[in-house]
Amino acid sequence: MNRGNISQLYPEQEYGSIRTKDGEDLRFNNQCLWNIRFDELTAGQEVEFEIQQTRTESLAFHIRPYIELSSAA
């Protein structure tokens, strides 16, 4: 899984973009979300996702909130 942050949201059209850790912007829409509704996303929120290559661009899909798991001591 890749990680990045929500960089832009367009609630009325239910799409947005994610800035990857490498600085690339990937578009997504509400059909690409896992375990979260579009209206629960916030700008700056850290997410994890897969990348799908199309003929013209890379898209983010299987997007879900990033949750860091702490290891038990």
C-alpha positions as a Markdown table, in Angstrom:
| # | Residue | x | y | z |
|---|---|---|---|---|
| 1 | Met | 0.0 | 0.0 | 0.0 |
| 2 | Asn | 1.1 | 3.6 | -0.7 |
| 3 | Arg | 0.6 | 6.5 | 1.7 |
| 4 | Gly | -0.2 | 10.1 | 1.1 |
| 5 | Asn | -2.5 | 13.0 | 2.1 |
| 6 | Ile | -5.7 | 14.3 | 0.8 |
| 7 | Ser | -4.7 | 17.5 | -1.1 |
| 8 | Gln | -8.0 | 18.6 | -2.6 |
| 9 | Leu | -11.7 | 17.7 | -2.2 |
| 10 | Tyr | -14.6 | 18.6 | -4.5 |
| 11 | Pro | -17.6 | 17.5 | -2.4 |
| 12 | Glu | -20.3 | 18.4 | -5.0 |
| 13 | Gln | -18.7 | 16.2 | -7.6 |
| 14 | Glu | -17.4 | 13.7 | -5.1 |
| 15 | Tyr | -13.8 | 13.6 | -6.3 |
| 16 | Gly | -10.5 | 14.8 | -5.1 |
| 17 | Ser | -6.7 | 14.3 | -5.2 |
| 18 | Ile | -4.1 | 12.7 | -3.1 |
| 19 | Arg | -0.5 | 14.0 | -2.8 |
| 20 | Thr | 1.9 | 11.0 | -2.5 |
| 21 | Lys | 5.0 | 11.0 | -0.4 |
| 22 | Asp | 6.9 | 11.5 | -3.7 |
| 23 | Gly | 5.0 | 14.7 | -4.5 |
| 24 | Glu | 2.8 | 13.2 | -7.2 |
| 25 | Asp | -0.9 | 14.2 | -7.3 |
| 26 | Leu | -3.4 | 11.3 | -8.0 |
| 27 | Arg | -7.1 | 11.8 | -8.7 |
| 28 | Phe | -9.8 | 9.7 | -7.2 |
| 29 | Asn | -13.6 | 9.6 | -6.9 |
| 30 | Asn | -16.1 | 8.3 | -4.4 |
| 31 | Gln | -16.1 | 4.8 | -5.9 |
| 32 | Cys | -12.5 | 4.4 | -5.0 |
| 33 | Leu | -13.0 | 4.5 | -1.2 |
| 34 | Trp | -12.8 | 1.6 | 1.3 |
| 35 | Asn | -14.3 | 1.8 | 4.8 |
| 36 | Ile | -14.9 | 5.6 | 4.6 |
| 37 | Arg | -17.6 | 7.8 | 3.0 |
| 38 | Phe | -16.5 | 10.7 | 0.9 |
| 39 | Asp | -18.1 | 13.2 | 3.3 |
| 40 | Glu | -15.8 | 11.9 | 6.1 |
| 41 | Leu | -12.6 | 12.8 | 4.2 |
| 42 | Thr | -10.7 | 16.0 | 5.2 |
| 43 | Ala | -8.0 | 17.9 | 3.5 |
| 44 | Gly | -4.6 | 16.9 | 4.9 |
| 45 | Gln | -5.9 | 13.5 | 6.1 |
| 46 | Glu | -3.4 | 10.7 | 5.8 |
| 47 | Val | -4.6 | 7.8 | 3.7 |
| 48 | Glu | -3.3 | 4.6 | 2.2 |
| 49 | Phe | -4.2 | 3.5 | -1.3 |
| 50 | Glu | -3.3 | 1.5 | -4.4 |
| 51 | Ile | -2.2 | 3.1 | -7.7 |
| 52 | Gln | -3.7 | 2.2 | -11.0 |
| 53 | Gln | -2.0 | 3.2 | -14.2 |
| 54 | Thr | -4.3 | 4.2 | -17.1 |
| 55 | Arg | -3.2 | 5.2 | -20.7 |
| 56 | Thr | -3.1 | 8.9 | -19.7 |
| 57 | Glu | -2.5 | 9.1 | -15.9 |
| 58 | Ser | -2.1 | 7.3 | -12.6 |
| 59 | Leu | -5.2 | 7.1 | -10.4 |
| 60 | Ala | -5.6 | 6.3 | -6.7 |
| 61 | Phe | -8.1 | 3.5 | -5.6 |
| 62 | His | -8.8 | 1.3 | -2.6 |
| 63 | Ile | -8.4 | 4.4 | -0.5 |
| 64 | Arg | -8.8 | 4.1 | 3.2 |
| 65 | Pro | -7.7 | 6.1 | 6.3 |
| 66 | Tyr | -4.2 | 5.4 | 7.4 |
| 67 | Ile | -4.0 | 4.0 | 10.9 |
| 68 | Glu | -0.6 | 3.4 | 12.4 |
| 69 | Leu | -0.5 | 0.3 | 14.4 |
| 70 | Ser | 1.6 | 0.4 | 17.5 |
| 71 | Ser | 3.5 | -2.7 | 18.4 |
| 72 | Ala | 2.9 | -4.2 | 21.8 |
| 73 | Ala | 5.8 | -3.9 | 24.2 |
